[in-house]
Amino acid sequence: MKKLALHWKILIGMVLGILFGLIMTNVSGGSTFVGNWIKPLGSIFVKLLKLIAVPLIIASLIKGISDLKDISKFKNIGLRTIAIYVGTTVIAITIGLLLVNVVKPGDGISEETIQKLTETYANSGGVQSKIAEATRQKSSGPLQFLVDMVPDNAIAAMSNNKAMLQVIFFAIFLGISMLLIGEKKSEPLKNFFDSLNEVVLKMVDLIMLSAPYAVFALLANVVVSSNDPDLLLALLKYGGTVVFGLFLMIVFYMILVSVFVKKNPLWFLSKISPAQLLAFSTSSSAATLPVTMERVEEHVGVDKEVSSFVLPVGATINMDGTSLYQAVAAVFIAQALSFDLTFADQLTIILTALLASIGSAAVPGAGMVMLVIVLEAVGFPADKLAIGLALIFAVDRPLDMCRTVINVTGDATVSTLVAKSVGKLGDPKPKNWDDHYDEVK
């Protein structure tokens, strides 16, 4: 009997998790049971992925750079990566603005719904914390993101998953320095990181054995902790606009894969689907990064020299799904609260959303912090910010799950494009967790 592919197992786990969550919402004490006995399984899985994210970035990035033998190749990969990431982000924001201006989801929100959403969420800790964080980020200088990129303590940076750019900076610095001291002197260190990289990738394989059960737990918890269904229905037009925009981004990525990579888009989607499904379940590009790297390298055929740089950088600065969501959300809030946006304001949204995406952390909820920065950039009244966020807070979690899928898909697409452009796209060579099991059992 043919073994069921991993993405099908994960998909079955997701469906069963949603059904189980729906059943538990109608059972007395069901929500508490899920929180106490089911949610921890998903939390452990996400922690395991985050546990290996930093070691994997360091090992793979240093291995990738030290394998180049030529610093100019790294510059070539780096420039192409940043250029394509900026281009796809601008396209995502533009798609979002076009859709929200055509559909006008904010015009259908009644005063009664606005009042109810405001009473429910405007003074909640979640909304207020997002406004406070956005205020902190905005008060920083224009070059603060460059300052934040350079760690003053490499060990401290490695202990903080939110400091991913600092870890990337240190790994690149170390990798380039290894090139400069010559192959003979750097060989012992290179062998160490080569070995570490193989070990961490094997850890990814082992962790993924539990993925179907973990997504069951994660989705069940999302369902039982969901908000007022009446409010969700009121925001259906807005949510539908965001989801349709995200779907158009998938179509755009598949056109790029078909035209420039000369690969079947459906084949590409099937190879990265486990990473997409995990992105949906965890709402975190950073937590999904180890799986994205494994799928792109082993199942798509992207060389480690490319994937080890493009994917970690993408998980940190490439937020196509989040940027599209910000464009839709900002205009939706303006429409619902009768705040007129000029054409110049919408151009400002494109620029601000692009810049905000670069400095945003790859964690759940970061999109709302970026949204506050975007709204303030177009002069949205400060006293209405909490009301504006309250309008979209009810559906933020499910939309966060959807836009994280786009973020991860964008990272995988760009890494494949860059690999193809520099001649580093080869044949897939998938590995299994038990490849060497017979040697040690």
Secondary structure, 3 states (H helix, E strand, C coil): CCCCCHHHHHHHHHHHHHHHHHHHHCCCCHHHHHHHHHHHHHHHHHHHHHHHHHHHHHHHHHHHHHCCCCHHHHHHHHHHHHHHHHHHHHHHHHHHHHHHHHHCHHHHCCHHHHHHHHHHHCCCHHHHHHHHHHHHHHCCCCCHHHHHHCCCCHHHHHCCHHHHHHHHHHHHHHHHHHHHCCHHHHHHHHHHHHHHHHHHHHHHHHHHCCHHHHHHHHHHHHHHCCCCHHHHHHCHHHHHHHHHHHHHHHHHHHHHHHHHHCCCHHHHHHHHHHHHHHHHHHCCHHHHHHHHHHHHHHHHCECHHHHHHHHHHHHHHCCHHHHHHHHHHHHHHHHHCCCCCCHHHHHHHHHHHHHHHHHCCCCCCHHHHHHHHHHHHCCCCHHHHHHHHHHHHCCHHHHHHHHHHHHHHHHHHHHHHHHHHCCCECCCCCCCCCCCHHHHC
